[in-house]
Amino acid sequence: MSFPNKNQDLLIGITDPDVATMVSKALKREHTNDSSSVKNISARTGINRHTIAKWYQAINAPSSEHLLVLAAIYPEILKGLLKMIGRVDVWRYSLLKGVPGKMVGQIGEQQDPRAVYSDKFVHIDVVIDLEFATSLNQRQLWFLGETQNNSHVRADAIVTVWRKTLRTARRDIQGMLDIDMIAYCGAPKNGRYILCE
């Protein structure tokens, strides 16, 4: 007795070039500001650089073993796979449960919870006048939200969470100081930013 395979059409529609393109785009999104992408992917996964370079350029698709390793480390790969098989609902559920923030950075090593994969999965919780909100970038909105929640955030928090340079973080903060959104109080080393009334 044979059973019809309802998903056969779906699986036939997914080709190696489709997987190669998805992996290439996902890795590039994960390593947007990274000048040594291939080297860093190799360090995180333990996979040969030459092999990774071919994925990065969408020349080859990863083997199933390598694809599973990538999906365990990179949220964008997991998202791409779920999208390819028509299960975006599973991705949305994983976002609600905070799965991307809990994913491993290296196999067997927990990712620092503050490193939230650039601006893709950062939770922004801020109450602000719309006029000001539209003039601030996402990092600044996040910083204001953290300040509203009485967190003692400084420039290094922007560097860690948003993966930006200290210079960019300081520029973000200076922009908020310039329009009197925040003020600095206390000693230079031990002070903190507060919201302006």
N, C-alpha and C positions, 0 to 999 in steps of 0.2 A: 504494500500500500504506500503510495507516495503522497506527500503533502506539498501543496504549492508554496513557493517561497515568495512571500509578499514583498520582501525587501530586495529581491533579485534585481529589479530595475534600478534601484538606488545604488547598489554596489557596482553594477555594470557602468553606471554613469560617472563613477569616481576613477580617474586614471592617474597613473604615476605623474604625468606632467601637472595635473591639477594639485596633487599633494606637494610636488616640488615647488610650485608657485606659492601655495599657502604657507609652507614652511619658510621659504625665503622672505616673504612679506612679514610674517610673524616675528622671525628673528631680527629683522631690521627694525621693527617697531620696538622690540624689547631692548635693542642696543642702539637707540636713536642717536645719542650723543657720545657714542663710544668709538674712539678712533682705532681700537684694537679688537673689534668685534669677534673675529674668528678665533683669535688667541684666547679671549675671555670665555667664549663658548666652550672651547676645548678644555680650559681649566675647570669649568663648572661641570662638564659632562664626562671628562676623561676620554673623549673621542678624538681621533686623529684630526689635525688641522686641515690637511688636504681634503679629507672627506667633508668636513664642515664647510670649507670654501666652496665646494661644488653645490652644497645645499644653499648656501648664502646667495649664490649666483643663479639658483634655480636650474642648474644643469642636471642634477640627480635628485631623486626623492630618497629620503632615509629608508633604511630597512625597517621592518616592523619593530624589531628590538630597539633600534635607535629612536624611532618615532615615539615609542612608549617612554623612553628615558627623557626625551625633550618635553613630552606632555606632562611628565611628573615635575619638571623644573620650571617650565615657562607657561604662564597662564594664557598667553596669546596663542600658543600651539594647541593647548587644550580647547580653547575657544574655537579655533579654526577647525579642529577635528569634529567637535560637536556640531558646528554649523554645517560641515560637509555631510554629516549623516542625518541632518534635519532635526537635531535635538537642541535648538537654541534655548528651549524651555529649561533644559538641564543646566545650561550655562547661567541663565538668569537665577535659577535656584541656588547655584553655587555662589553667585555674587551675594545673594541675600544671607547666606551662611558664612560669608567671609573666607571662602576656600582659597581665592588667589593670595591673600595675605598669609595663609598658613602653608602654602606650598614650599617645598624644599628648595634651597638654593643649590645645594650639592646633595647627591644621594646620601641619605643618612644624616644630614646636617640641617637643622631647622633654620629657616630664613629669619633674619632679624625682623620682628614685626613692624619696626618703623620704616623699613625699606619696602615701600608699597608699590613698587613697579611704576615709577614715574607718576604722571598725573592720571593714569588710567583707572586706578582703583582707590584713590584717596577720598576719604569721607570728608565732605565740607559741611559744617554745621554752623551757620552764622546768621544772625539777624542784623540786617543793615538796610538803610534807606536805598531805594532803587537807584537814585541819582548817583550815589557813591559806588554802588555795586557794579554798575556798568563801566566805571572808569578804572576798576581794579582787575588785575589778572587773577587766575585761580589760586596761585600761591599766596597772594596777598589776602584773598578771601579766606583761605584756610588758616592763615596766621591770625587774622582777626577772630575767627571762630575759636581757635585755641585760646586766645587771650580772653575772649568772653567767657570761656569755660574755666577761667582762672589757672590756666596752665602757664608755667614760667618758660615760655618759648623764646628762643633767641635765633640769631642767624643760622647757627649750626643745625637747628631743627629743619629749616628749609633745605639745607644741603643734604641732610640724611633722608628726609621723606621724599623730596622732589628730585633728588639726584642732580642738583645744580651746583654751580661753583659758589664759593663764599662771596665772591664779587657780585654775582647775580642776587644772592640772598640779601646782601647789604643794600643793594640798589632797590630791591623790593621794599625793604623796611624804610629806607630813606624816603621813598615815594609816599608812604603812609604818614611819616613824620611831617613831610612838607605840607600835606593837606590837613594836618591836625587830627588825623584819625586815631593816632596813638601818641604816647609820650613815654620817655624813658625816665624812670625814677630810681634813685639809689646810687650806690657806688658803681664806677665803671665795670668792675669785675663781677660784682654780686648783685647788681641792680636788675630790674625787670621792666618789660614794657607793659603799660596799662592803657586802657581805652580812655580817650578824651571825652568829656561830657558834652 
